[in-house]
Amino acid sequence: MKKSRGRTGRKRRRKHLQGFLDGVNCSHKLEYIKLKKWLKDRGFEDSNLRPAEFWDTGRGLMAAKALQAGDLIISLPEKCLLTTGTVLSSCLGGYIGRWKPPVSPLLALCTFLMAEKHAGEKSPWKPYLDVLPKAYTCPACLDHDVLNLLPEPLKEKAQEQRMMIHELFVSSKAFFSSLQPLFAENTGTIFNYSALEWAWCTINTRTIYMKHPRRECFSLEPDVYALAPYLDLLNHSPNVQVKAAFNEQTRSYEIWTNSPCRKYQEVFICYGPHDNQRLLLEYGFVAMDNPHSSVYVSSDTLLKYFSPLDKQRKAKVSVLKDHDFLENLTFGWDGPSWRLLTALKVLSLGADEFACWRRTLLGDVISDRNEQQALDTAAKICHFLIEETQHVLLQISQLKRDKKNLKTHLALVEMLHSENLKILQKSAEILCNLNSAT
């Protein structure tokens, strides 16, 4: 008797541990019950997925049954999708149609989200709005202290993102004011900056690509957005493959998986072969052990390792600039990229070798000395970036102690730099082996 009880206990413990690793089913939560009922009323039936909380990815969807490659994960009817068509058939439609110059499809969707959020209980989209994030972790929303800790190229893009939202807000104020007849409150309090930032991030991080026919009432910017309730709970993994598109026959947005998935395991989709900087910029998260990730080398860092006394330095930089070899220079999991090494080889050309720069760009070996110098410089840059990354990680751990309110944002940036450090250490190891070999 004792023996079988022990076995059952072990089984139970294993099951409990497996349950923890798989995720916690959240179907019983009121917000999801209401969302599923709302979707059912619009023709959505689902037996494949369950909302769940996962310890590493947070909120997501788990498989209610084992999925095989080639299975349909989800089929969301057109009635469930929020598009510019939805906006035009609402009370905002007439105002958008009359406004000149025409608003962009993006602004139309942002305005709709802000108006529906303000409507609260009266909004027919409330069950969907209730499960949307209350705040986002896109760089545009990060605190200034956290923004400064981002790698240089990402920091610039984040500032551009912030500026873009600000310009959209300023340029849309008159349009927002024109909507005053629809509201008892002042439109300035409804369509404020933080409301627009939230709406913009909702669209930027959650829409699926869906091409819509051109409409005269909109500006010329592409109308390719659709918000997909429930479907947008699916998280990204760089290691899965899916096929996603709007099916004209079934009038549904469908996702088919090419990767099998165990019962109770998290179901992932792939947003594209994005590196972590792009994932953080566009979606506000970082993927661990992302095979597409790389560390960028700025042209300033690159040129620091070449003497300003080199008479041909200016000509070499011109060659690299003209042939687009000063951008997208990276270290990856497999070491320095071909582009980075090529740029280093051009900058390492001796006075008697400079005439061969075209051959260098094509990948020819000019001399052993040139090859060796390029590898040595790559190793120096790699070690410099390792030290720089370690220094930033120290700053982050200090800030985490001092500024508890920024913990979530700091953890995200810390994850990005930790991943970068792993890539750089791997690259340093590869360069060390290459140098030993030569």
C-alpha positions, 0 to 999 in steps of 0.5 A: 500500500505504501509503495503505490501511495508513493508512486501516486505522490511522485506522479502527482508531483510530476504532474504539478511540476509539468503543469507549472512548466506548461502554464496556468489555465485562465479560462475561468477568469471573468474577462475571458468568459465575457470575451469568449461569449462576445466572440461566439456571438460573432460566429467564433468557435474554438476548441484548440486554444485556452487563455493561460499564464506562462512563467516565462512569456506571461499571458498567452494561449495553450493547446487544449489538444495536441497540434500536428504540423499542418493543423489549423490553429485558429480561424477568426471570422471577419465580424470579429476583426476591428478594421477601418471598415469598423471605424467607418460604420461607427458614429465616427464615419461621417466625421472622417468622411468630411475631414480635410485633408483626409486622416490616415487609416492609423489615426482612424483606428487610434481615434476609434480605440480612444473613443470606445475606451472612453465609452466604457460600459456602453462600448460594444467592444468592451469585452475586447478592450478589457483584455488589452494591456493597460500599459505597454513596454515599447521604447516610446513608453519607457522612462527617460532614464531607461531609454538612455540605457538602450544600445545606441542604434535602438535609442535613436529609433526609440526617440524617432518613435516617440517623436512620431507619436508626438507629431501625430498627436499635435497634427490631429488636435483639430480633427479631435476637436471636430468630434466634439458634437459626439461627446458631452465631455471636452474632446481635449480630455478624451483624446489626450496624449497618453490615450493616443500613446496607448492606442498607437501602441495597441495597433503597433504591437497587436495588429495583423497584416490585412490589405484593405481596398483604397478609400477616398476618405483616407490619406494615401498611407497603406490601409493594412491593419486589423485588430484580431481579438483573442488571436492577438493573445498568441505570443511570438517564438522565432523557432516556429513556422506558421502560415497566416492569411485572410481566407476569402472563401471562409471570410476568416483570418486563419493561422495554420501551424507548421510546428507540432505542439503538445497538449497544454503547451503554449502555442506560438506564432512567428512575427517574422525573423526579427532580432531582439532590437526590432522585437523590443522596438515594435512589440515591447519584448525580448526573445531569449536565445533568439537565433536572429539576434545580433549586436550592432557596431556603429560607424563611430566605434568602427572608425575608432580603431583606425589611425586618423593619420592614414592618408587614405582613411577618407577615401576608404570611408567614402568607399564604404559609404558609397557602397552602404558598408557603414550600416548593419555591421553586426556580431551574431551567434556565429561571430562577426558578420561578413559585412563587418569583416568586409568593412574592416578589410577595406579599412585595413588595406595598405597603401599599396593595396588600396587600388584593390578595394573593389575586389575586397568588397567582392570578398577576395583575399588581398593579403594575409596581413590584411585578413589578420588585421581585420580579424584582430580589429574585430576581436578588439571591437568585440572586447570593447563592446563586451566591457561596455555591455557589462558596464551598462548591466552594472548601471541597470542593477544599481537602478533596479535597487534605487528605482523600484517603480521602473523595475519592469522596464529595467528588467526588459532592457537588462534582458536585451543587454544580457542577450547581447553579452552572450552573443558578444562572448560567443563571437569573441570565442569564435574570433579567438579560434580563428586567430589560433587557426591562422 
